[in-house]
Structure formats: C-alpha cells, structure tokens
Amino acid sequence: MSSLILGVSAYYHDSAAALVRDGEIIAAAQEERFSRLKHDESFPARAIQYVLAEAGAELGDLAAVSFYDKPFLKFERLLETSHAFAPLGLRPFLKAMPVWVKEKIFMRSLLRRELGKIGDEEAAKKLTILFPEHHLSHAAAAFYPSPFQEAAILTVDGVGEWATTSIALGSGNQITVLNELHFPHSVGLLYSAATYYCGFRVNSGEYKLMGLAPFGDPESSQVQHFRKLILGNLVELKEDGSIFLNMDYFAYAVGLTMSHDRKWAILFGLDRREPESVLTVAHLNLALAFQLITEEIVLRLARTARRLTGCVNLVMAGGVALNCVANGKLKEEGVFDQLWIQPAAGDAGGALGAALAAHHIWREQPRSVAPDEKTDTMQGALLGPAYGEQEIRRVCRKYNASEAHILQEEDLLAKVAGLLAQGEVVGWFQGRMEYGPRALGNRSILADPRNPEMQKKLNLEIKFRESFRPFAAAVLAEDAAEYFELEGVSPYMLMVRPILARHRNAPVNLHTDADIYRQINQIRSILPAITHVDYSTRIQTVDAKTNLRFWRLLHQFKKITGVGMLVNTSFNRRSEPIVCTPEEAYQCFLATGMNWLVINNHMFCKKG
C-alpha cells in the first residue's frame, strides 16, 4: 500500500498543500506563492502540482487525500448560527447558501473534480478522501513534527467547525482532545474584531495590531480604562482562560463585518479608525489593551493545559499562535519547560496537519522523534520549491541581465556581508522556499541592524508599508543570549523578546509624543533597525544544521562588524505574497529601492 498522503487546506484563507511519505514531510507550500494572490483561498491546484512533482508522484500513487476540516460540521454551524441569531442571521445565510448548496456540502465530489483537473481523472475518482476536524488538523501540525514524545497541545484560532480553542494531549501517535471552547466565543475573532476596529484588514492585519500595540502607554489611565471596558462589556474572562463574548457588540455571527461599530464607539468614546487614516493616541492605547488581554488569555489557557495534561512540554498552532508577543510572554512565565510552535500555525498549516493526522491516526503509524527532544521534523520550514541554473539564466535572458556575476560561495558571502555592512539592502534568494508566513533566510530581504536609518528605509523604500512596522532579527543561535532575554532558541521567528538592558540607550520619553512616527526614529539601542519602540525584537535564531549558507553569511557579517545578526524581512512588497521564483525575485528587485540581488550564486547590481 502506498504511504504517500496529500494534505489540503482550502476555501477559507491561505489554502495550501502538503505531502507526507511514511510520516516524513516531503514538501509543503501555500497556493498564494504560485497564484500571486495574497491569502489565496482557492483550491490549491498549483501547490498540489508542486508537492507531487517534488516527490516524483502522481495522483494514483496516493494512499489518501486528507482535507483539513469537516464540511458537514461547518454547514451545521452555519445553519444553527443563522437560526440562533434570526432574523439578523438571514443576510449572511443567504449569501453563503448558494455556494454551499452547489459545491461545499458535496466537498468529496468537489475535491475529486478539482484533483481530476490536475491529474488522472480516473485516479481522482478512486482516491480515498479523509476529513479530520479543523482543530485536529491544527493539533496534528503542532504535535507530530515537534521534538516531543508527549506534550500538551494548545490550538487557538478564529473558528474551525465549532471549536475556537482546544486543549489536547499528544502522546506517541495519539491525540486526545480534553477541552474545547465553541463558536461564537473566540479569542481569534476577538482579536480580529480589534484589528478591524483599529483600521486594519481582518486575516492579514493582525500582525499590524500586534506591532502597533507597544506604542500604547501601559501606565496610562486610558489603557486601564479600556481594559476594564473590554473585560466588563465585551468579554468575560474566566480563570481557566475560557471566554464568553457579549454578542451584542459583535457582528461576525450575523453580518459581514466584525463589530457593531456604533456600540463600540459609544462604549469606548472612539470611532472606528478608517484604513490608512491618522493613528490617534486613543487607537494606540486600545490596541495595547486588546493585546494585553490576549496575552492574559493565552497564559491562562496554558496554565489550564498544564493542569489538565501534567505535561512539561507545550506545542501550539492556530492563528493566535502567530502572536509572537504573547508567545514571548508565555515563554517568560515558564508555565512549561519547553515550548514549540508550528511555523505554519495558521490555516495553511492545516494541510500538513491533515496529512500527518491521516498517517498517524487513520493508518495507525508510530512516530519517530529525536531522543534529545530538541530536533523537530520541519526541516527549518524549508519545504517549498528550489530553482536551479536553467531558471536563473532564463530570467537573465528575459530581462537582459547580462551584468549578473556568478561567484563561488566564499567570495559571494564575503561580498554580500561587505555590502550589508556598508548600508546596502540585499535581496537574498536561496534554495527551498519557506512554508508559513515567515521568511527564514531563503526568501529574505537583508540589512544591517546597526544602521539607524534602516528601519525607515526598509518600510518606505523597499516594502512600501506603514513606517511603524518593526523588523525581525536573524541572529546566530550561539550569539542570541548575548543580545536578548532569551533562553533556548527561536528558529521560526515566532517569539518576541526584549533586548538586553546593557545594549539599550538611555530611556526616551516614549509616550509623551503623540506622533508615533517621531517615536519610531528615536535610537533605542546599538541595534536600532530591529529594536521596537518597547525595546523588543522578534527573533530568529539561525543554526548551521538548518540553514548552513544563511548561518555562514551571518558569520561573515560578524567577522566584519563584530555582530552576528542581520535584519531579516520577507522578500515581497506590501500586499504581495513572498516571492517564489527567480523571476518574481528579479521583478521585486527592479520595483524597489534595493540595489543588490543574490539568487543562489548569481549576484545582480542595479547601480549603473
């Protein structure tokens, strides 16, 4: 019997495909990287074609296709929610019903039809198709690739079928769900409502809210007032971390927006911010209040997971697990001895979890875990396509880029490190593309963290995004403790931690200036480009085993500057997915303020 299992997530946001052989992850990628539609929710035809090609496989070689949730349960939620909130639920019900009746309720047939378009139609008709629950897919994505034989599993997101938060126990190849919180009471949807009210886009702007929150003043009476209003009117937070939302203030169950704006405006004395409009101090403080409450919820849930499971290890998935600030606070609290977070924690990771759940639960196959409980099986999340000389030369011919230089690795690393030390920004395209929302050194834009102008330059001239957005640090794993309050490692850029006090500059009057853009430009540490307004940094620790070339580049930069660290941001512009191919990298290079681009061993210069 074939051991190949294809995992698929689709039809909500961030559709993806993943392929597993004998429990080993062969390939995984999001559809957006191929379609170039950010957060693409469509059937991941291109991603499936890629993962099959990576394995040299066809549809007929698959043991099963595993879809990341149960459509009938989702349909049940739609019906029951529409009934419970009638007549207000009529509008979303009528909007959703045609596509459900026509396609989604017959998901097995829909998947066979779509798979048949990209392969053998007869083979597609014979495929075994499985439907693990949404939160089981998340839990499987968190637990099975983790380095732990046993762990508590915490999944927190918007909503799956009914579950919005779940606590489970992972042991061996089994996952046992212990507790669940159900729709409409959702930590993820609470945070998304705050994202919406502060003027950002739901399902993509949550990162912005998290980055904006530190500009709020935690000592201000307004933040404390907002916290009391939220906890007294919007959400009841219980000791175990479960929440009860007052649906009088939320519209997502009955409408096409997140909140009842008028009721929020009366409650907070603050109108909803229009997208791209000026950020007021009140909006900064409201963002901070919601972030602080989210952190408290996550901490309480973690304590409950520890109590219910008795485990010393915790793994996490779901969209809320991408809240790096909350993760850093959880690590700091020491509720668990070890913490591991799935790098593709959102819905894209559901494809991988669905495949792994099918292998370990449906096929009852054991796990293989490193004995030291330190090595995961995600391969650094470098699970996407790589491109060779033929593709690069095609780009050179198409764009008449005959000026490209091909360098040996030692010369390449020395040249790039030197340019970075001189203040240049370099597009860095290497090997296999990352799976999940973070660029981890293969589809990255790199810069010098010591440069006080770099944060502004990257935001305004390269990324074309809001200038308050902070940047992450990629640091040699062995050097991380020299700069940050961090025990252990953070290989997937999923943790925010403070920079050590000895590297900070004298305290600044952070909250006395209402203009956050003036606050941004204050130099807070010896590493201003990666030091956020509250002296924190999102950290990626880089080791030689996971990404040797990137590790060697950091070492070369350290030789020149004494600092084994670079600014690492994703290789894309605002509203675009991370680049996948050399051509997309070259197009992004041409359209931005970067002067240097490296694709494998090819080096391009825009100057002159």
N, C-alpha and C positions, 0 to 999 in steps of 0.2 A: 504493500500500500504506500502511495506517495506520502511524503512527510511535509510537502510544501503547503503552507496555509497563507492565503491572501487576506489581509485585514483592510476594511474600507470604512471611512467616515465620510458623510456627505449630507447635503440638503439642509444644513443649518448655517454654519460658517466654518471656514478653514477645513475644507474637505481634504482628504489625504489617502494614501495607500501605503501599506507596509507588507513585506513578505518575510516569512519565517520558515526556516528549514530545520527540523529536529530541535526546535526551540532556539536556534541561533538566528539573530536578526541579519538578514541578507541585505535589505535595502528598505528605505522609507523616505517619503517626500510628500510635500503639500502640493496640491493642484495649482495654487496661485503662482508657484515658481515657473510653471510651464505656460499657463494661460495668460500670465501677467495681469490678472485681476486680483487686487489685494483682498484677502479673506474670501477667496472664491469658494462658493458653497456648492457648485455644480458637481455632477458625477465626475470623479477624478480619473477620467479616461487616460489622460497623458501620464499621470503619476503611476497608474497601473501598468501602462505600457513600459514605463521606465523600470519599475521594480521587477517585472517579468524578464525584461531584457538583461538586467543585471545578473539574474540567476540563469540566463540561457534557457528559460522555461516558457511554456505555452499554457493556455487555459486548461487543456486536457491533462496537464501534469499536476494540477492542484488536487489536494485531498479535500479542501473545503474553501469556501469564501465566508468570512465572518464579518458581519455588519455590526457597527458599534452600538446600536441600541435596538429596542423593540418597538417597531412602528405601531402595533396594535395598542400598546400601553400608552404611547403618546396620543394616539387618537382618542383613547378613553379619557385622558386628561383634558383634551380639547373639548370633548362633549360635556364632561362633568363641570368643567370650569365655566363654560358658556351657560349651562343650566343654573349653576350656583350664583352667578352674577347677573342673571337675566333681570331686566331686558338689556342692561348695559353691555352684556357679552355678545349681543347679536351681531354687531358690526365686525369684530374680528372673526366670529364664527362664519359669517357669510363670505368673508374674504378668503379664509383658509379652506373652506369646504370644497370648492371645485378641484383644487389640486390634490386634495386628499382622496376624494371620490374617484378621480380619474387615474391617479398614479400611486400616491404614497401608501394607501391602505393595502395596495397589492405590491408591496415592496419586493417580494421574492420575484415576481414576474418582471418588475421594473429592472431589478438588478440583472436578471438573466438577459433581458433585451439590451441593456447598455453594454454588458460584457460581450454579448454577441457581436456588437458593432466593432469591437476592437480585436476580435479573435474569431475562432471557430464557433459558428452559431450552434452547431450540434453539440459541441463540447460544453458550451454555456448552458444548454438545456439540461445537461446531465449533472451539473455541479451541485454538490451539497452546500446549502446556504444556511448559515447559523446566525442567530440573533441574540447575543448576550445583552444583558441590560446595560444601559449607559454607564452607570456608576461601577458596574463590574468591569467594564472595559477600562475605565479610568484606574480602578484599583489594580487591575492586572498590569497596566502600563507602569504603575508605580512600583509594584512589588516584584514581579518576575525579573525585570532587568537589574533590580537593586542588588547590593552585595550581601544581603542578609538572609539567613536561613529562616528567621522568624522576625516579624515586625508588625507593629500597629500600622494600619492604613487609614489615612485621613483624606477624603475626597470632598472638596468644597468648590461648587461652581454655581452657575445660574440655575439651570434645571436640566434634568435628563428626561425620563418619562414622568415620574412623580418625585423622585429623590432630588434634593438640592444639596444636602450634606449627608455623608455617610461615614461611619466608623466601622472598620473591619479588622479581622486578624488574618494575617498571611503566615502560613506555616507549611514548609515543604512545598508541595504543588497545589495546596488548597487555600481558598479564600473564603472566610466565613463572615458574613455581614452581621454586625452586632447591634447597630442602631442607625436610624435614618431620620432625617428631617424632610418634610414633604412640601411641595409647592402649595400655596404661593409664598411660603415663608423661606426666604433665600438670602444668604449672605451675598452671593454674587449679584443678584438682582438689586439688592440694597445698594451695593457699591456702584452698579451701573446706573441706578437712578441718580445717585450723587454726581456721577460723571456727566450724565445728561444735563442736570440742573446747573452745573458749573460750565456748560457751554461746549462740551466735547462729545464726540461720537461714540455711541454705545458699541461695545465689542471691539473697539480699537483705541478709544480714548482713555481707557482705564489707566494705562501707563502714564498718561499726561497728568491725570488727577494725582497719582502717586508722586510724580515729580514735582507737582505744584504744592502739595501739602506742606513741605518743610518751610515754605515762605510764610505760612501762618505762624502766629506767635503763641506757643503753648502756655505762656504765662498770662495771656490777655484774658480779661473778663469775658470778651466776646466768644472766644473758643470754648470756655467753660459754659457760657450761656447756651451756645449751640449744642454742646454735648447733652446738656440737660433737656433741651427741647427735643433732640433726636430720641434720647432714651425714654423721655416721658410721653412722647406723642407718636413717633414713627415706629419704634422697635422696642419690644420688651426683651431684654437680655437676661437669660436665666443662668444660674451658677454653672450648669454643665455645658454652657456655650450654645445651647439651642436658643432660637429666637422666635418671636411671634410678631409679625408685621401688621400694623394697623392699615388695612387695605383701603381705608377712606382716603389715604394720602397717595396711593399708588395706582397707576393706570394700566400697568402691563398685562393684567389679567383680563381687562375688559376693553382695551383700546390699543392704539398703535403708537403710543408714547409711553414713557416710563413713569411719570409722576403727574399728579393733579397740580399743575403749576400754580393756580390761584391759591390753593390751600397751602402750598409750601411758601408762597410769597407772604401770605398773612401770618403764618407761623414764624418764619424767620425774619420778617421785615425786610426781605431782599428778593428782588425779581430774579427770575431765571436769566442767567447770562446768555446773550446771543453769541453764537460761534464767531470767533475771531475778533470780538469786541474787547475793549479795555478790561483788564483784570483789576477788580477793586480789592481793597484790604478785606472786606467782608467775604468775598468769594475765596480768598486765600485761607481765611480762618475757618470757613465752612468746609473746605477741602480737608484741612487738618483735622477738624472734628470727626469727620467720617473716617479718615484714615486711622485715627487713634481708636475709634470704636471697633473698626475691623480688626485691628491688631489685638484688642482685648478679646474679641470673639474667637479668633484663631488660637490664642493662648488658652482660653477656657476649654475649647474643643480638644486641644492637645492634652490637657490635663485629664479630661474625661477619657480620651483614648488610652492614656497610660493606666488609668484606674481599671478600665474595662478589660484590657488585654494583659496587663502585667509585663508588657514588653519594654525593653530598654532602647529599642530602635524604632524610628518612625519613618514611614515613606509617605509622600504626598503627591496628589495630582488634582486636576480640575483647574479651571481658570483662575481661581483665587490663589492657588499655589504659585502663580506667577507674580504675586505681590511680594517683591524682594525685600521690602522694608519689614513687612510682617514676618517673613522668614528669618530675617536677621534678628528681630526681637525674640522669636521663638528659640533660635539657637542660643542667644544670650541668656535666656531664662533657664536653660539646662533641664527642661522638663524630660527630655530623652537624652541618652548618652550620645546617640548618633542620629543624624537626620539626612535623608536622601530624597531629592525631589526630581520627578521625571522632567527632563528638559523640554519635552513637548507636552507640557502639562494640560494644555487646552484641548479643544475638540480634535485637532489634528492628531494628537497622541492617542485618541480613542481608536484609530485604525490599528496602531501597534498593539494596544491592549486587547482589542478584539481577537487579533491573530494569536497572541500569546495565551489568552483565555481558552481559545479553541484547542491549542496544543496541549496545555497542561490540565485542563478540566474535562473537555469533551473527549480528548484522546487519552487522558489519564497518564500523561508522561511526566516523569520526575524532572526536577530542576537540577542544574549544575551550577553551584555557587562557589566562588573563591573561598578557600578556608580562612583567609585573614580578614574577611568581611570588610575589605577596602576597595575591591575592584568590581565595578559594575560591568554589565554586558552591553552598554550603549555605544561602545567604540567611540567615545567622545562626541556622540551625536552626529558623527560624520558619516551619514548613511545615504546621502544623495549622489547625483551623478558627478563624475570627473570627466575632464576633456583633455585630449592629447594634442600632439603637434599638428595633425591634419586640420583640426578645427581652428586652431590659432592661426595657422598660415592662411586659411580661407578668409578669416577676418582681416588679416593684413592685406590680402589682395583686394578685398571688397572696399576697404577704406583707404587704400593706397598708403598703408602704414609701413612703408619700407624702412622707416627710421628705427624700427624695433631692434634692440640688441639682445642677443642670446648669451647669457653669462653662465659660467659654472657656479655651483651653489655657494662656495666660499666667497667668490667675487660678488655675487648677487647680494648675499646677506650683508657684506661689508658696505657695498654701495647704498643699499636701502637704509641701513642703520645710520650711515653718514648723512643722507638726505633728511631723514627724520630729525636728527639732532640739529640740523640747520634750519628747522622750522617748516619743512615741506610736508604736505599731506600726500599719502601714498595709498592708492587702491591696491589691495592685496588679494589676489585670486589664486587659490591653490587647491589641488586635489578634489576630494569629495565634498559636496555641499552639505551644510548643516541641516538637520531635521529639528523643527521647532522655531520659535520666534527670534532666537539669538544668533548673531554671527560670532563664531568662536575661533576665528583665525584662518578660515578658508574662504570666506566671502566677506572680507572686512575692509574698512577704511581705517588707516592707522595714522597716528600723530604723536607728537611729543607732549607728555603730560605736564612737563615743567613750564611750558610756554603760556604766559598769562593771557595771550590773545587768542589761544587756540579754541577755547570753548565757543566764543563768539564767531570765530571764522568758520568752524565746522557747522554750526547751526545755520548761519546766514548765507554762506557762500558754497557750501557743499551739500548739506541736507535740505536746505530751504524750508526750515521748520521753525517753530517758536523758539526764541532765543533763551527762554528759561529752562529748556530741557537739559538735563545733566548727561554726562557721558561716563561710560564704564572704563575700568582699568583692567587691562590684561597684564598680570604680574607673574613672574617666575614663582612657582609653587613654593620653592625653597626660600624665597625672599618675602613672602606675603606678610609674615609676622613682624617683619622689620618696619612695616608701614601702617598696618591696620590692626584693629582689635578683632582678630580672627583666630580662632582655634581650629585646626584642621584645614580643609580645602573647600573651594567653591568652584569646581571645574566648569559648571554650566551657567555661570553669571546669574545665579538665582538668589543671591544674598547681598544685602546692603549692610555695610558695617562702617563704624567711624574710623577716621584716620587717627593715628596715634597723636596724643597731645604734643609730643616733642616736635612733630613736623608741622604743627599749626602756627599760623601767625597770631599776633595779638588779637584778642576778641574785637569784633566790629559791632557797631550799633545796628544790628541786623534788622530789627523791626521798627525802627524809627523813621525809615524812608518808605513812603507809600509806593514809590516806583520800583517795582521788582527788578527792572532792567538795570537800574543803578546798583542794586544789591548784588546782582549777578557778577558785575565787573569788579567787585572787590576781591583782592587776592587773599585767600584764606589759609594757604599752606604752601609748602615748597612744591606742591603738585597741583597748581590752580586749575588746570584743564579738567581734572577728574574729581575735584573737591566740590561737593554740592554746598548749598547755602547753609546747611546744618552740619558741615564738616563730615558728611558721609560720602561713601563711594559704593557703587555696585561693582563687585569684584569677580573677576575670572582668574582662577589660578591655573597656570599652564605647566604641564609636566612633559618630559621627553617621551614618555611611553605613549601618550595620547596624540600629541601633535608635535613631532620632532622638529620639523622645519620652523614652525612658529616659535617653539622654545629656543631654537638656536638663534633666531632673529632677535629675540629678547636678550639673549646672552650677548650678542654682538652690540646691541644698543647699550647694554650695561658696560661693556668694555670702553665705549666712547664717553659715556656720560656718568657712569657710576650708578645708574638707576636701571634696574631690570624690569622695566614697566613701560607700557605704551597705552595711549588712548585707543580703545577698540570699539568702533561703532559699525553697524551693519552697512554693507555695500548696497546702498539704494538712496533714492531721493524720496522726499515726502510723498506719501500716498502711493508709492510703488512697492511691489514686493522686492525682497532681496534678489540680486542678480543670480541667475542660474548658469548662463552660458558665457563663453568669452565675448561673444558679440554684444550681449547685454552689458557686460562689464565695460567694454570699449565705448558703447553709447553713453553710459553713465559718466564715464571719464570725460568724454567730449563736452557733456552738458553741464559740468560742474566746474568749480574752481580748483580741482586737482590738477597738478602739473605732471604727476608721475603715476604710472600704472604698471603693475607686475602681474603677468599671467604665467603661472608655472615658472619657467626660466627666462621668459621673454619680458623685456623691460621697454616701456614706451615713455617718451617725453613729449609734452605738449609745447614746451618753450621753443620758440623759433620755428 
